[in-house]
Amino acid sequence: QVQLVESGGGLVQPGGSLRLSCVFSGFTFSDYVMSWYRQAPGKERELVAGISRGGSTNYVDSVKGRFTISRDNVKKTVSLQMNSLKPEDTAVYYCKGRNRYGMEYWGKGTLVTVSP
C-alpha cells in the first residue's frame, strides 16, 4: 500500500520561503509521476507543479519562476521549494502520486499560510 506524508508547511511572511516535502512509502517510487496540488479556502483544488518519472517538470503559470519541484528516487521523496511567497499562495498543499496504470494516491496535506 502506498502512503504519502507531507511536511514543511507553516506560517510565513510575504516574500518568504518554505520547502515542502512528501515522503513516499511503498514500492517503485520511480514509477510514479509526482505532483503538488493546493486548495485554498472556497476554491477548487489546483495543480501547482508536477515532475515526471524522467524528471521533466511543469508548473501552473502563477508559480513559475518562484516554485521548484524536485524528486529523489533513492530517498523516495518529492519536494517543493517555494520562494517569494504571496498571500494568494495560502492553501493546503497536497502531494499526489500516479503510476503508469493510472492508480493515484494522495497525502493528507500540509497548510501553508502567507501573511504579514
VEXPAMAR-381992 format. One line per 2 residues: number of its first residue (from 0); for each residue z, x, y of N, C-alpha, C, O. Coordinates in Angstrom, 2 decimals. Layout:
<pts>
NUM) Z:X:Y:Z:X:Y:Z:X:Y:Z:X:Y | ...
</pts>
This chain:
<pts>
0) 0.00:0.84:-1.18:0.00:0.00:0.00:0.00:0.88:1.24:0.78:1.82:1.35 | -0.89:0.56:2.17:-0.99:1.33:3.40:0.00:0.77:4.42:0.13:-0.44:4.59
2) 0.69:1.67:5.09:1.56:1.28:6.20:1.26:2.15:7.39:0.98:3.34:7.26 | 1.31:1.55:8.57:1.09:2.26:9.82:2.31:2.06:10.71:2.77:0.94:10.89
4) 2.82:3.14:11.26:4.00:3.06:12.11:3.72:3.80:13.41:3.47:5.01:13.42 | 3.76:3.05:14.52:3.52:3.63:15.83:4.83:4.10:16.46:5.91:3.61:16.15
6) 4.69:5.07:17.36:5.83:5.53:18.14:5.30:6.14:19.44:4.11:6.38:19.60 | 6.23:6.38:20.36:5.86:7.06:21.60:5.78:6.19:22.83:5.59:6.69:23.93
8) 5.94:4.88:22.66:5.90:4.00:23.82:7.15:4.16:24.67:8.12:4.81:24.28 | 7.11:3.54:25.85:8.25:3.62:26.73:7.88:3.22:28.14:6.80:2.68:28.39
10) 8.79:3.49:29.05:8.60:3.19:30.47:8.16:4.45:31.20:8.77:5.51:31.06 | 7.09:4.33:31.97:6.57:5.48:32.71:6.10:5.00:34.08:5.66:3.86:34.23
12) 6.19:5.87:35.05:5.72:5.53:36.39:4.21:5.63:36.48:3.59:6.37:35.71 | 3.61:4.91:37.41:2.16:5.05:37.61:1.78:6.50:37.86:2.47:7.22:38.60
14) 0.69:6.92:37.25:0.27:8.31:37.34:0.83:9.20:36.25:0.41:10.34:36.10 | 1.78:8.68:35.51:2.41:9.46:34.45:1.61:9.47:33.16:0.50:8.93:33.08
16) 2.20:10.10:32.14:1.53:10.28:30.85:2.46:9.87:29.71:3.68:9.96:29.82 | 1.84:9.43:28.64:2.54:9.17:27.39:1.62:9.55:26.25:0.39:9.54:26.38
18) 2.22:9.90:25.14:1.45:10.19:23.94:1.95:9.30:22.81:3.10:9.39:22.39 | 1.07:8.44:22.33:1.39:7.56:21.22:0.96:8.22:19.91:-0.05:8.92:19.84
20) 1.76:7.99:18.88:1.42:8.49:17.56:1.49:7.36:16.55:2.27:6.41:16.69 | 0.66:7.48:15.53:0.64:6.49:14.44:0.62:7.27:13.13:-0.30:8.04:12.85
22) 1.66:7.04:12.34:1.76:7.72:11.06:1.25:6.80:9.97:1.66:5.64:9.88 | 0.36:7.30:9.14:-0.27:6.56:8.06:0.40:6.94:6.75:0.50:8.12:6.42
24) 0.85:5.96:6.01:1.37:6.23:4.67:0.48:5.54:3.66:0.16:4.36:3.82 | 0.09:6.25:2.64:-0.83:5.74:1.64:-1.82:6.82:1.31:-1.68:7.98:1.72
26) -2.83:6.44:0.55:-3.80:7.43:0.12:-5.02:7.46:1.02:-5.27:6.52:1.77 | -5.75:8.52:0.95:-7.08:8.67:1.55:-7.16:8.27:3.02:-8.00:7.46:3.41
28) -6.28:8.84:3.81:-6.34:8.60:5.26:-7.71:8.94:5.81:-8.21:8.27:6.71 | -8.32:9.98:5.27:-9.61:10.44:5.78:-10.72:9.41:5.58:-11.77:9.52:6.20
30) -10.50:8.41:4.73:-11.49:7.36:4.51:-11.44:6.26:5.56:-12.28:5.36:5.57 | -10.46:6.33:6.43:-10.22:5.25:7.37:-10.75:5.56:8.76:-10.57:6.66:9.28
32) -11.41:4.57:9.33:-11.69:4.58:10.76:-10.43:4.09:11.45:-9.90:3.04:11.10 | -9.95:4.85:12.40:-8.67:4.53:13.05:-8.92:4.10:14.49:-9.81:4.61:15.17
34) -8.11:3.17:14.93:-8.29:2.63:16.28:-6.93:2.33:16.91:-5.93:2.13:16.23 | -6.95:2.32:18.23:-5.82:1.83:19.01:-6.28:0.58:19.75:-7.32:0.56:20.40
36) -5.47:-0.46:19.65:-5.68:-1.69:20.39:-4.47:-1.90:21.29:-3.43:-1.26:21.13 | -4.63:-2.80:22.25:-3.48:-3.18:23.07:-3.56:-4.65:23.42:-4.63:-5.25:23.48
38) -2.40:-5.21:23.65:-2.32:-6.61:24.06:-1.31:-6.74:25.18:-0.12:-6.51:25.00 | -1.81:-7.13:26.34:-0.96:-7.36:27.49:-0.47:-8.80:27.48:-1.09:-9.66:26.86
40) 0.64:-9.08:28.15:1.16:-10.45:28.18:0.11:-11.45:28.66:-0.49:-11.26:29.72 | -0.10:-12.50:27.90:-1.02:-13.54:28.29:-2.49:-13.21:28.09:-3.36:-13.98:28.48
42) -2.76:-12.06:27.47:-4.15:-11.65:27.27:-4.45:-11.45:25.80:-3.53:-11.33:24.98 | -5.72:-11.40:25.48:-6.13:-11.15:24.11:-6.01:-9.66:23.78:-6.05:-8.81:24.66
44) -5.87:-9.39:22.53:-5.83:-8.01:22.08:-7.20:-7.39:22.29:-8.22:-8.00:21.99 | -7.21:-6.15:22.79:-8.49:-5.47:23.04:-8.49:-4.08:22.42:-7.45:-3.43:22.29
46) -9.68:-3.65:22.04:-9.86:-2.30:21.52:-9.77:-1.32:22.67:-10.44:-1.48:23.69 | -8.95:-0.31:22.52:-8.79:0.73:23.53:-9.61:1.96:23.18:-10.35:2.48:24.00
48) -9.46:2.42:21.94:-10.14:3.64:21.51:-10.25:3.65:20.00:-9.42:3.08:19.29 | -11.30:4.30:19.51:-11.48:4.42:18.08:-11.97:5.81:17.73:-12.56:6.51:18.55
50) -11.70:6.20:16.49:-12.16:7.50:16.01:-12.64:7.33:14.58:-11.94:6.79:13.73 | -13.85:7.82:14.34:-14.47:7.64:13.04:-13.91:8.63:12.02:-13.09:9.49:12.34
52) -14.36:8.49:10.79:-13.94:9.41:9.74:-14.38:10.83:10.07:-13.70:11.79:9.71 | -15.49:10.96:10.76:-16.02:12.27:11.12:-15.52:12.80:12.45:-15.83:13.93:12.83
54) -14.73:11.98:13.16:-14.15:12.45:14.41:-14.85:11.98:15.67:-14.45:12.36:16.77 | -15.89:11.16:15.53:-16.55:10.61:16.72:-15.61:9.60:17.37:-14.90:8.87:16.68
56) -15.63:9.57:18.69:-14.70:8.71:19.42:-15.43:7.72:20.33:-16.57:7.95:20.73 | -14.76:6.63:20.63:-15.28:5.67:21.59:-14.09:5.07:22.34:-12.98:4.99:21.82
58) -14.35:4.65:23.58:-13.29:4.15:24.45:-13.78:2.94:25.22:-14.96:2.80:25.52 | -12.84:2.06:25.54:-13.15:0.99:26.46:-13.33:1.62:27.85:-12.68:2.62:28.17
60) -14.19:1.05:28.65:-14.53:1.67:29.94:-13.31:1.92:30.82:-13.26:2.92:31.54 | -12.34:1.03:30.76:-11.20:1.12:31.66:-10.30:2.33:31.40:-9.47:2.67:32.25
62) -10.45:2.99:30.25:-9.59:4.14:29.95:-10.38:5.44:29.83:-9.78:6.49:29.62 | -11.68:5.39:29.95:-12.50:6.60:29.82:-12.08:7.62:30.86:-11.90:7.30:32.03
64) -11.93:8.85:30.40:-11.51:9.92:31.29:-10.01:10.04:31.45:-9.52:11.02:32.02 | -9.26:9.05:30.96:-7.80:9.08:31.08:-7.12:9.17:29.71:-6.08:9.83:29.58
66) -7.69:8.52:28.71:-7.10:8.49:27.38:-7.93:9.35:26.42:-9.14:9.47:26.56 | -7.24:9.92:25.45:-7.91:10.71:24.41:-7.32:10.35:23.06:-6.11:10.44:22.85
68) -8.18:9.96:22.14:-7.76:9.66:20.77:-8.08:10.86:19.90:-9.11:11.52:20.07 | -7.18:11.15:18.96:-7.41:12.25:18.04:-6.77:11.92:16.70:-5.91:11.04:16.61
70) -7.20:12.63:15.67:-6.64:12.41:14.35:-6.38:13.73:13.67:-7.06:14.72:13.94 | -5.39:13.74:12.79:-5.06:14.89:11.97:-5.04:14.41:10.52:-4.10:13.74:10.09
72) -6.07:14.76:9.78:-6.19:14.25:8.42:-5.20:14.90:7.45:-4.95:14.37:6.37 | -4.66:16.03:7.83:-3.64:16.67:6.99:-2.29:15.97:7.18:-1.61:15.65:6.21
74) -1.93:15.74:8.43:-0.66:15.08:8.73:-0.76:13.56:8.63:0.25:12.86:8.70 | -1.99:13.04:8.46:-2.21:11.60:8.36:-1.69:10.88:9.61:-0.94:9.91:9.52
76) -2.10:11.37:10.73:-1.68:10.75:11.99:-2.89:10.56:12.91:-3.88:11.29:12.85 | -2.77:9.56:13.75:-3.72:9.36:14.84:-2.92:9.24:16.11:-1.88:8.56:16.14
78) -3.38:9.87:17.15:-2.65:9.92:18.41:-3.50:9.39:19.55:-4.73:9.39:19.49 | -2.82:8.94:20.57:-3.48:8.50:21.79:-2.76:9.14:22.97:-1.64:8.77:23.31
80) -3.42:10.11:23.58:-2.88:10.75:24.77:-3.32:9.94:25.98:-4.52:9.75:26.21 | -2.35:9.46:26.74:-2.65:8.59:27.88:-2.19:9.27:29.15:-1.00:9.51:29.33
82) -3.11:9.57:30.03:-2.83:10.21:31.31:-3.19:9.27:32.45:-3.91:8.28:32.27 | -2.68:9.60:33.62:-2.98:8.81:34.83:-2.77:7.31:34.58:-3.62:6.49:34.92
84) -1.65:6.99:34.01:-1.39:5.60:33.64:-1.29:4.70:34.85:-0.82:5.09:35.92 | -1.74:3.48:34.65:-1.76:2.47:35.70:-0.95:1.25:35.25:-0.77:1.04:34.06
86) -0.45:0.47:36.19:0.30:-0.73:35.79:-0.49:-1.64:34.85:0.10:-2.29:33.99 | -1.79:-1.68:35.01:-2.61:-2.53:34.14:-2.73:-2.00:32.72:-3.29:-2.67:31.85
88) -2.21:-0.81:32.46:-2.16:-0.29:31.09:-0.95:-0.83:30.34:-0.81:-0.60:29.13 | -0.08:-1.53:31.04:1.11:-2.10:30.39:0.70:-3.08:29.29:-0.05:-4.02:29.53
90) 1.20:-2.83:28.09:0.83:-3.65:26.93:1.59:-3.17:25.71:2.23:-2.11:25.73 | 1.50:-3.94:24.66:1.91:-3.46:23.35:0.68:-2.80:22.72:-0.40:-3.39:22.66
92) 0.87:-1.57:22.26:-0.24:-0.81:21.68:-0.10:-0.80:20.16:0.96:-0.51:19.60 | -1.21:-1.12:19.51:-1.25:-1.22:18.05:-2.22:-0.21:17.46:-3.27:0.09:18.02
94) -1.85:0.29:16.33:-2.70:1.19:15.54:-3.34:0.37:14.42:-2.68:-0.46:13.79 | -4.61:0.61:14.18:-5.31:-0.08:13.10:-6.12:0.89:12.28:-6.75:1.80:12.82
96) -6.11:0.70:10.98:-6.95:1.47:10.09:-7.88:0.56:9.33:-7.47:-0.51:8.87 | -9.15:0.97:9.18:-10.14:0.17:8.46:-10.90:1.09:7.52:-11.48:2.09:7.95
98) -10.91:0.75:6.23:-11.61:1.63:5.30:-13.05:1.18:5.08:-13.49:0.19:5.66 | -13.76:1.90:4.25:-15.19:1.64:4.05:-15.45:0.33:3.32:-16.59:-0.14:3.29
100) -14.42:-0.27:2.75:-14.55:-1.55:2.06:-14.19:-2.72:2.97:-14.19:-3.88:2.54 | -13.88:-2.43:4.22:-13.56:-3.48:5.16:-12.11:-3.90:5.19:-11.76:-4.84:5.90
102) -11.28:-3.24:4.44:-9.85:-3.58:4.45:-9.21:-3.01:5.70:-9.43:-1.85:6.06 | -8.41:-3.83:6.36:-7.78:-3.43:7.60:-6.27:-3.51:7.50:-5.72:-4.40:6.85
104) -5.60:-2.57:8.16:-4.14:-2.54:8.21:-3.73:-2.29:9.65:-4.35:-1.52:10.38 | -2.64:-2.96:10.03:-2.14:-2.86:11.39:-0.69:-2.39:11.39:0.08:-2.69:10.48
106) -0.34:-1.65:12.44:1.06:-1.36:12.68:1.70:-2.49:13.45:1.04:-3.47:13.80 | 3.00:-2.37:13.70:3.72:-3.42:14.38:3.70:-3.28:15.91:4.09:-4.19:16.63
108) 3.25:-2.16:16.37:3.07:-1.98:17.81:4.19:-1.21:18.48:5.31:-1.14:17.99 | 3.84:-0.63:19.62:4.82:0.06:20.46:4.53:-0.33:21.91:3.38:-0.35:22.34
110) 5.60:-0.62:22.65:5.44:-1.14:24.00:5.31:-0.01:25.01:6.11:0.93:25.03 | 4.29:-0.13:25.85:4.09:0.79:26.97:4.22:-0.02:28.26:3.52:-1.01:28.46
112) 5.13:0.42:29.12:5.34:-0.24:30.41:5.11:0.77:31.51:5.78:1.80:31.56 | 4.18:0.47:32.40:3.88:1.34:33.52:4.34:0.63:34.80:3.77:-0.38:35.21
114) 5.38:1.17:35.39:6.00:0.50:36.54:6.72:1.52:37.40:7.26:2.50:36.88 | 6.75:1.30:38.73:7.48:2.23:39.61:8.96:2.25:39.28:9.72:2.97:39.93
</pts>
